[in-house]
Amino acid sequence: MIGTNKISKFSEGHQAFKQGKLDNPYKKDTQWNREWLRGFNSAYFRNLERVEKYESRRRSKEAHVNEQANNRN
């Protein structure tokens, strides 16, 4: 299929997560289903790592501000 814009099922799953589409469009127990799910899960866990990193930095900054406020009193 030369000239077609073919996106992998993995990429479809990855994009679906970013767009908030939770339903896998492929039949269960098929390779396409597993590849879509692999892409979706990849995006989910990458996002989870980012959120955890952000939350850790935010909590660290809050603790630092609270410590400074306590030292002033």
C-alpha positions, 0 to 999 in steps of 0.5 A: 500500500504505497502512498497510504498514511498507515498508522500503527495500532500501537500509535493509535492506542497511544493517541487514543490515551492522549485524546481520552478515548478509552474504548479499544476498537479492535476485537478481543484476542487479536493482534491488533487489539493487543498492539492498540492496548500496548500503545495505550498502556505505554502512554498511560505509564509515561504520563503517570511518571510525569505526574509523579515527578511533578507531584514530587517536586510540588510537594518538595517546594511546599515543604521548603516554603513551610520550613521557611515559614516555621523558621521565621516564627 
